[in-house]
Structures are given as structure tokens and as C-alpha cells.
Amino acid sequence: METIASKGPSSINQVRAEIETLANASVFYSGFFIQLTNRSTHKKVETISIKEIVKDSSNLYCPAKKENRENSTQKNIAKLPILSHEKQILEAITQNSVTIIVAETGSGKTTQLPQIIYKHLLSNRNLSNSRYNKPLIVCTQPRRIAAINVATTVSNNLGFELGREVGYSVRFDDKTSWPTRIKFATDAYLVREAMTDPYFSVYDYIIIDEAHERSVSSDLLLSLLKITMVKKPTLKIIITSATLDIKAFIDFFPKANILNIPGRTFPVDVTHYPFTPKDFIAAAVQELFNIHLNQTYNVDQPSDILVFLTGIDDIFTFNYLVYQNFRSFENSSTKISPLILVPVISFLSKEDQSHIFKQFKFRKCVVATNIAETSITVVGIKYVVDCGYVKTMKYNSKLRVNSLCLEPSAKSTSKQRAGRAGRMGHGYCQRLFTQEDFLLMQDAAKPKILCTNIESIILILLNLNIKNIFEHAMINRPDDDNLARALYNLYFIGLLSSKGELTMCGRFASKFPVLPEHARFILEGVKLGVAEDVIVIVSTLQVGDLFHTYNIEKEVLADIRLKFSVDSNDLLTLLNIYNQWKRANYSKAFAEKSCLNHKLLVQIRHINEQLTKICNKLKLDLNLSDQLANDTVKKHNLIKKAACCAFLNNVSKSIGINKYCILSTSINACINPNSVMHLSQYNPEYLIFVNIIVTHNEYINNVSEIDPSWVKEYDPVLYNVSVL
């Protein structure tokens, strides 16, 4: 499978150009209904956008009656295996500081465990150590969509309005209030809370759900909780997962109580392919049609399909190939029922992601990345198709490069995916790889803390007065070389002193929920008097490409990008896009006319407000001087200078058209083809970039021209005259 992963599925490149020229290409991104309609002389494929389906609820959307939905929900909850072990769970939690619960996918641990604790404590009324005679429980999730979805489910189960007794907190979005007693949050959000409340004083119970994913934030959170246990012995820590490396967690929490909850709601039959196909996208399409043609759909007993792929390009290609396969039935006597395809991608809005939870009159096929592996129950899923691969971002600390890698998934991942089929009834999982390949997979994915940029982690730990980073206890600690490089990089941009201690700038930077370089950008913007504009730019850097890249020719899109260009500078262009949208009164019509993603712009506006609040809380001066307000050229130069300070590690020198050598690492890289600097064919001698990603080439993104004198000003030793 490693050899296949190194080449990737060939179907992506084969259909990419064709997709971009189709008039209805947007449906392959947002989801669609597809059917064969009978014309007078022939059959014809018809597609309808998923958004139009939801608007026309009387046609295809099939909402269940409220009483039937509630009765069905209660019946399904009553069957959850975890409820039959309620007494055992409560005894373990009461008698131990740390409890590790290993329960199969579909057992109900995510939704029911917080409710079990909450109801037990309320019924006993023995809560002398809790505020207001009520418990406060927080349950972490690795992804924001999971935190929001589970909070919604639990609030509905308990009959509460979301945001009151049950709420959620994720980055830049908090839906809690004074009455909240059960909170779902991303693990990263809880780590941020530790910076102002290191002993988690507001919580009685902390549940770390889906711990097997070993996200950077969950590993960091567990390391902080180990310290907190000593200072706050009444705190109860519960670690849960369907698949878990028990030894690693027992070694870290040697006194933890291990609780195995057997069984899942329904069985899942797993089958493997007789061979591992070279193109898993094409194989997934074939498997979809095998199921759809041979298994009758009954709206009263849904048998929907969940297909796991690795990214947006896969989903685009998969949806297009499904469309093409439907067209092959136009001249065939074979009957094929309508089908609804719904994508699940992390950067889609909550509204777009909510379509996966809706019930339709025809079979639904959910096409997802690993975002759907955990904590999301899609009603009606009976069949799962597992491609057997994942895309992971790996960071090389020596070269400071991110590489997006396609690789075989781990056994734990495959088990999680299969478990999605056994939630509402007997399920079936088709793996698109052989049994032999499954046995060769790693038992669990490599902890993300060992293959990611850890500079943000170091800032947080230092802010918590953990002075010796090299001896801080973690389940898997990054090696000393990676820690040393991260410390040096933070020192290089002025966030650490030569003694490895936080500078005043570093202490401020640690308060921002963004990368250290982005925080440094804001702080230098404050110093130079251009903070307001820099905050807007940093806000745009937290989301993806602002432009819709589908349903439009490359040349046309390039012209649109260039219309927003300012000084052939990507950062100033991002600022200009936002300001033009703002001047248009945040108009959706303006965004659509300019091929901009309006939902991302709204998200940027919200992030901008949150970052501005943090600056105000830190009492940073965001006012723009009258002199700069009337001198756009000078203001833009100061923004570029602030970027030079923040991304000093990324100073690069031209070695050819659109090619640059990164001075700190001697890596040669190309400017991203979507950059306005690339599109305008401008080739400055020196520039900085925000990040670099390695795919089949090295690409630097969000580039900005700089004056070499700024480099000498910020670091005269490293970037001396002979280098520049």
C-alpha cells in the first residue's frame, strides 16, 4: 500500500481539468441529488444541488414526525451497551482519580458518559465540593464539528436548549452560559483555558474522549492534568476511546483504573478486497454502485452509505465519477434509483455539514474524510466503504517544512471507520484492501506531537511556568533536537530571551490562539501603528483560500485574483479583499459576484472580532495615527515590515523567475501558482512567506516583498551584508 500511496490515485489528475470546465461543477463540492429522468425518446441524467433539495422539503427532504423521531431516539439510547454498565462506571470514577474507559464504537460513551455522571450527582445531591450545588463536566473532542454535534445531541436528549445547561466551546466560537453544567470543547480550547486557570478550578470532571487520536492538544492536555492531579486531588479525569494504546496510558497514569465496556449496539460484518486496487477512488465508486444496485432502499429502514476518502480532491473526483457512471445508464435498460451525495469536509460551514444528519426519501451517500471517524453518528448508515488511506501533515523541524503525505491508515483507524456502520442496525464494511495489507498496518497512528510544529506548545508550557521543557512529562515527548530547534526559532523572532524565558512579547503572544509567528505579526503591527490591518490579515490566514476554485476557468479566476491585487503582495491583497467586502456592507452578493467564499469571509470577520478583543484585554493600542491614515504607501510598507519581523525565518532570495532560496534552510522553492505575485509575474529580489508545503513540489504561500535593510535591523548577525 505504501507504493500505491506514493503515486496516489490516477483518477484525480484524469478528471480535474474536466471538472473545472463543467457548468454545474459546484455540485461536486457541495453535494447533489442525481437521477435518470425519462424523456420522450431517451433517459437523461439530472442533478440538483443539495441546497435546493433542503429548500424544497416537500419534494426530496423527508423529515420524520417529531413524536416518531423522539420515540426512535429514546429506543436507540436504551439499547446502548454503556448504559448496562452504569453502576460499574460510576464506582470506578468515584473511587479513582483517573479512569480509562475502553468501549467499542457505537457503545454510546461519547453522549451518555457525561449524562450518567451529571444525573448521578444531581440525584445524590452530595455535591458539597461543587459550585451552586451542581456539577460542572467538560468533555473534550479532537474536532470542532464533533464538539458542536455532540453538544447538540446531548442537549436534545436532556431536553435543554443548546447553550444553557449543555453547551460547547471551540476556537472563536463559544455557546455556553451561566447555567451550563455539561460543556463539550475541543481539547485545544481546554489547553487555552489552562493558561488562565492552570488547575482547572471550574471543573469537577474532565473527560478526554477519542484519546486514541493522540492529537497534539490532547497529549498536551493530559500532561497538564497530571500536574493538576497533585494540586487538586478531587478532580476526576476520565479517558475514553474505542481503540487505545493501553500500555502508553498506563505507563503515564500508573494508578489509573482500566474499565473495558464490551459490545456494540449492532454487529458489523467486515470484508476485504481480494486485491488492493491502485486507484482507491475508482474502486470506491465501483463499490458504491455494487451496493446501490443490489440493495433495495426502504425509507422506513434507511440503508445509507458512508465512504471514507482522504481529502477534497478525492471527494471532487469521486462525485464526478459517480455522475459519469450514472450517465452510462442513459442508454441501458438497467434501472437505477436516485441517489443523494453529501460531502463532509472540515472547512465547510455548520449549515453545509448539517446535511449529513438529514433524512431524505432516497438513499444518501455521505462522502467523508477522517472527520467522520469519531463522535459523529449519521442516522441511517448501514454500509461503510473504507479506502484504507489517510492524508497527514508531517513537519520537518530541521528544514521547517510541512509535507502533506498520503499513507496507509492504521488498524485503529480502520476499526473506527467500520464502527460507523453498526450504530442503527446490522452494518457492513467493505475495505478496499486485502486482509494481508490490513495485518501489515501499524496498530495505531503515530502521535501527532512527534510529527508537528511544537512551537505553540512551548509557548503555552512556558506561560504556565513550566521552566524545564526538556523534562516535562508527556506520554510521548518530542526528542531534544526538535525541542531545541523550536526554542531557537521562538528566540529568533523575539518571543524568548537568550535564557529560554518568555520575553514580554512572548508572554503576550502566548495569549493568542494562533501560531506564534501570527501572534508576533500582530504585536509588531501594534508597535509600528498598523495593528488593525495586521489583525485582519492574520484573521484571513486562519482559513483556506477565499476564492471559489470550482466552476470557473483558471484564466478567469486568475484575472479576478489580480483585480484585488495590491503591490503584487499576497498579504496586502488579503487585506484589500476584506476591506472591499466591508465597504460593500459585508454583502453576500458582492462575494458571489467576485467568486469569493462568503461563509469564509463571515468567519474571518468573527475571528477578527475575537483577536481584537484579546488585544483590548491586553491593553494594546490599536489606533492608527492620522499620518498613516493619509499615507497608504507608508502604511503598506509598515505592514510589510511587521511581516518581515514575524516571518524572519522565512526570508528568501530570488534565484530565478518565481523561484527562491530560503536563506535559513537553503531550500529552493516556487511561489504558489495562485499567488498574485506569481500571477502578475513580479519577481522581487527578497521576500518572506507565511508557510511552505511540500506536495510534488515545494511551494511557498502568502508571499510579501521586503526591504533587505529590515532583515539587518531585526537580525544583523545572521543576515549580514555578505549573505544579503
NORSUL-V753344 format. One record per run of one state. SS is the DSSP state (helix for helix, strand for strand, loop for the rest). FROM is the first residue (numbers start at 0). LEN is the number of residues. If there is no record, write none. Layout:
ss=SS from=FROM len=LEN
ss=SS from=FROM len=LEN
This chain:
ss=loop from=0 len=1
ss=helix from=1 len=6
ss=loop from=7 len=3
ss=helix from=10 len=11
ss=loop from=21 len=5
ss=helix from=26 len=4
ss=loop from=30 len=1
ss=strand from=31 len=7
ss=loop from=38 len=4
ss=strand from=42 len=7
ss=helix from=49 len=6
ss=loop from=55 len=5
ss=strand from=60 len=1
ss=loop from=61 len=4
ss=helix from=65 len=13
ss=loop from=78 len=2
ss=helix from=80 len=15
ss=loop from=95 len=2
ss=strand from=97 len=6
ss=loop from=103 len=5
ss=helix from=108 len=16
ss=loop from=124 len=6
ss=helix from=130 len=3
ss=loop from=133 len=3
ss=strand from=136 len=5
ss=loop from=141 len=2
ss=helix from=143 len=15
ss=loop from=158 len=3
ss=strand from=161 len=1
ss=loop from=162 len=3
ss=strand from=165 len=5
ss=loop from=170 len=2
ss=strand from=172 len=3
ss=loop from=175 len=6
ss=strand from=181 len=5
ss=helix from=186 len=8
ss=loop from=194 len=10
ss=strand from=204 len=4
ss=loop from=208 len=2
ss=helix from=210 len=3
ss=loop from=213 len=2
ss=helix from=215 len=16
ss=loop from=231 len=4
ss=strand from=235 len=6
ss=loop from=241 len=4
ss=helix from=245 len=7
ss=loop from=252 len=4
ss=strand from=256 len=5
ss=loop from=261 len=6
ss=strand from=267 len=5
ss=loop from=272 len=7
ss=helix from=279 len=15
ss=loop from=294 len=3
ss=strand from=297 len=1
ss=loop from=298 len=2
ss=strand from=300 len=1
ss=loop from=301 len=2
ss=strand from=303 len=5
ss=loop from=308 len=3
ss=helix from=311 len=16
ss=loop from=327 len=11
ss=strand from=338 len=6
ss=loop from=344 len=5
ss=helix from=349 len=8
ss=loop from=357 len=2
ss=strand from=359 len=1
ss=loop from=360 len=2
ss=strand from=362 len=6
ss=loop from=368 len=1
ss=helix from=369 len=3
ss=loop from=372 len=8
ss=strand from=380 len=6
ss=loop from=386 len=2
ss=strand from=388 len=8
ss=loop from=396 len=4
ss=strand from=400 len=8
ss=loop from=408 len=2
ss=helix from=410 len=12
ss=loop from=422 len=4
ss=strand from=426 len=5
ss=loop from=431 len=3
ss=helix from=434 len=6
ss=loop from=440 len=7
ss=helix from=447 len=3
ss=loop from=450 len=4
ss=helix from=454 len=9
ss=loop from=463 len=5
ss=helix from=468 len=3
ss=loop from=471 len=8
ss=helix from=479 len=13
ss=loop from=492 len=3
ss=strand from=495 len=1
ss=loop from=496 len=5
ss=strand from=501 len=1
ss=loop from=502 len=1
ss=helix from=503 len=6
ss=loop from=509 len=6
ss=helix from=515 len=13
ss=loop from=528 len=2
ss=helix from=530 len=10
ss=loop from=540 len=6
ss=strand from=546 len=1
ss=loop from=547 len=6
ss=helix from=553 len=10
ss=loop from=563 len=2
ss=strand from=565 len=1
ss=loop from=566 len=2
ss=strand from=568 len=1
ss=helix from=569 len=14
ss=loop from=583 len=4
ss=helix from=587 len=6
ss=loop from=593 len=2
ss=strand from=595 len=1
ss=loop from=596 len=1
ss=helix from=597 len=20
ss=loop from=617 len=8
ss=helix from=625 len=4
ss=loop from=629 len=2
ss=helix from=631 len=15
ss=loop from=646 len=1
ss=helix from=647 len=3
ss=loop from=650 len=1
ss=strand from=651 len=5
ss=loop from=656 len=2
ss=strand from=658 len=4
ss=loop from=662 len=4
ss=strand from=666 len=5
ss=loop from=671 len=4
ss=helix from=675 len=4
ss=loop from=679 len=6
ss=strand from=685 len=9
ss=loop from=694 len=3
ss=strand from=697 len=8
ss=loop from=705 len=2
ss=helix from=707 len=7
ss=loop from=714 len=10
